[in-house]
Amino acid sequence: MRRLIAILLLLSAGIAPVFADLDVPPRTFVFMYVHHPEDDDAWVAAQVDPPHPFNEAGAAEGWPGYMEALGAAVPDINYRAYDQAPLSHNWGWTQDQRITAEILNDYRPKVTAQLQSWRDLGINEYCRYVCAVKLALTPENRSGMYTLYDNWDEFRGIMPLLGEKPAEEPWDWIQLRGGKKYLGSYWGVDAFGNQVYAGCVNDPAWRTYHRALANYCAMEGYTGIFVDNPGNSCTCPDCQREWQRYLRERYTPDDLRAYFGVNDYAECVLEDAKWAFDTRRFRAESVGAFLGAIKDGGEQARGEGNFFLCANGTWSVFKPTDVGLGLVPWAENGQDITFMEKRYHYVGNWQMPILPGVSWNSMDEQVTDHKMVHALDAVTWPGVRPDSISRPHHQKQYELAFCQALALDGVFIDGADINVMRRNPARERLFGWLRTHRDWTRTGESIADVALFVQYDDLYLDYSQVADSVREFETARRALQSRGVLHDYVISANCTPERLARYDTIILPSPRIITDEQAALLRAYADAGGRLIVTGPSGDMTGAGTLREAPLFGAEMAGEFTQSYFKPALSMMYGGKYKGPLYDVLAATESDPLALERFGCINAPGVVISARRTAGDEMLVNLINYNVDFTIEDDGRAYRIASEGQVHTQRDVEVICPVPDGTHAVSAEWIAPGDESGQALEVAPMDGGVRFTLPEVQMLSIVRLALANGAAEGPPMAEARAALTAGESTLPVYAMEEVALAPVEGPMAEAPASATPLVLRYSHHFGAIIEPGQTATVTAKVVPWLGEGKQALLWAAAPVTGRLLDPAATGADGTPASLTLTDPGMTAVGVDAGGECFTIEADGAALLIPAHNG
Ligand SMILES: [Zn+2]
């Protein structure tokens, strides 16, 4: 019924609805900064300069070139950046010079014509820009956002979800931090003197406004919204109220006493260090609820399930989060496509230097991003699709990211620079191939029989607390990948008994948090015959982030088989101070030789396998080959791809892959992007699986298997898999040596000291190098002009042992925090300052600054 009403509304607005077929997931998403010739018309009508005369240089070839590039490689989803009126944060400058409802009514046909021109190319999904926080105004002039507020009823005519004018004025929609209205830290003042502040996601009026705006965009014909800058660190009355609601929903009064020793919810003041863990989770949930309102606004115009949401900064990696970001809470509120703005020159994540000439390789693939999102779909949030945000400048890098998205049932995000796009010959070839070969990339349910458990709540812990979890997770997933193990992730928020039961084996990579409910689920899984592998002490924290007396699983393993449990900080800093791969841990449980080899599915190092059932009688197996040469250069701030070399095609790749229970494979064909049609491939059915040999895997080979009912006769798959070895090589690291992170020894004298103090934002980790016999003092201070009253935590870990020293907090009155370091060697130092700026300086030590550690 809701959908019918939505259709009627749209028809009455004179716009034909276009319903997406969300059963066919989008695979390509073009994201680009380009200016339409009519973009300025609404600003001109309002007698002001366009607020974003931005990207003019980048769009020099203009609209025709952009349309040509789109037409040559038609995406499933199109998004162009944000010069179109209204911008969510710029409605007017003064009461005389503002975007009126009349201007928007005149402007709307130009928007719909533009969407039609995309539709004519075959693009049916397009999204509009919304900024989650920017709010420009000057209350005394009633300018900026007041031009919307003061003319509320005028806009209700075209934005029905605005509803009754709220009593609270825009001045009260702004985030409060440290008792002050929070300025968007770098957005400044517009040409009319309106200061740009940050709106609060928990403010009802700010939320209503965004819901109404999304609804308006949907009525214009947009099929989705891209949300930029989502985040929140506010302490306004609305946030306090929501915080209290959050606490009451999560903790009974008995819980409060048991976990925190507190008798009254009112004692739990938002932002207090004691509630740091819950504060982070609350922030992410608050932003999620705000995103949910935007989604709802769009769906009210286009029908439920028919308006997609994509928010920048989706946290689909397993590293500590920035404030307000989250994968799980955003998905719970209906986010469809994850998005993480990354840099142009990197495959996956960027690299970080440790010492001059030495780096930890974190520039790998985006397998984790894709798998994290897939761990959310199918059961709880069927609409979620992974992405692969890439703006690659190098052709092979581009191809690799594209093939990766296809292989891992994800979305490839392309664009940002039209000139780079148009110069890339891989683009048209791959987009064109995909358009005509959708059958080979269909979505489906993974048939992996091994899963890695992901405790998402660990990411809300303090950086130093979560260090071991991050390291152990990374160790485990690399071990699985490097041994050709077909595996999924099971995410904590979604680990129902049904989901766990899909897997023969679940690996618990020493998460710190395990709730009582999760522990019961995992025990029931093991009792029912599931194989639960614990790599080290797991669950030493409750679901409230408080310490238990002992870990729930693997307590006896502490210090014996595990690497650096409870020695967190150093391993956090640059990826891990571990002594060996997961294999060591597994082999140590001698009574049950759980060598990883028995799970292996392929014999080719550097190749990752995925497999999914796409129909009752069909499954697709994907093999993606990461053996591509890239040379890396240090650009002074980070490492990036300087040039690319060969693709090392893997030949005679042997595959032994499980098939869905109660089926067997009867035939197969294989294809690679660029091939017109598939070639037949011989298959050997086995008990529980299938064996075949692929003649070659260049970047991607896809095998389509026909299935029939009934298990196959033949040798047991498990034995055959144990005999298959992928070799010892890990995934390639693109010409960089992967550094085993043993304690760092010299040459310390050569390390350049950075100029201090530095002003940095958010949270960063550093290396301080202490010479033998010297003492150093590291001092951190919150920058006073941004976050008065805001505190930061300074921590450090002893060299060699990685043992965390007692941390120091800056004072609420702005006094700095200092730590004295005496042990020689490289000490990991970190500052956690929430979203605030801080300075750090080191007296008596060389301070190494990572390029980016967000
Ligand atoms: Zn607030």
Residues whose N, C-alpha, C, O or C-beta is under 5 A from the ligand:
A	BS01	ZN	C200 N202 C234 T235 C236 D238 C239
